[in-house]
Amino acid sequence: SYLCMAVSYSMTALFRSIGKAHYVLVPTCISLGLKTLLNFLLVHGAGIFPALGIAGAGIATVVSKAVELSVYLVLYSRTVEPSYKLTLSRCRDITFAKCRSFLKKTYAVVLNESLWAVGLSMFSIIFGRMAVTEISALNIAKTLEELFNSLFYGVAISAVVILGADIGAGRMEEAKRNAKRFLILGAETGLVILVVMAAAGGMIVDRFFGGLLPETRQTAKILILEFAVYMPFRSAASA
């Protein structure tokens, strides 16, 4: 599934960069809908479909990502202008000087993402050494965090597309003005998330996870509040 995801992410970046972000919505909805359906059918079994457990979840992921990539490839072949398509002749134009120039301009981004990945790995190592109660509470809080993260991820992606277009067109002053606007918008989005998470976190835990031990629910509520507090900073940084 990761092979399909890698190509799909590249397609996503392409469509957003050329002003066709709506083409990203269709494959994503198809993939999520198919994955949900296949998980329902294959994890616990339904009708003629066997109960495969975790293997069923794996199959659902692979199939949904393969279908998503197929839809992307169809859209790519039929809607993308030839000037944006990768061809073998253009691959031969890639030189050491061009690669060096590319790395010189992007090394900071690559380094940032690499350090981010290392940091997330350290989180996993630390959390993996905790007790069952803490891990359960963390999973609840992280699920809610990721749900709200999607809000400022949208702001961040919009910033990448719009600022990239401004810089590519040489509109540096406009890019600086838009960067400031997105920084403010990111902080405002984070503040909204802070208020909503702090207000609704406890109710969500009690409503959907009432069968857990009281200490697990209490720890989850504390973690949700902690995640909510740093949301404005994280949102501004992402934007």
Disulfide bonds with the S-S distance in Angstrom:
none
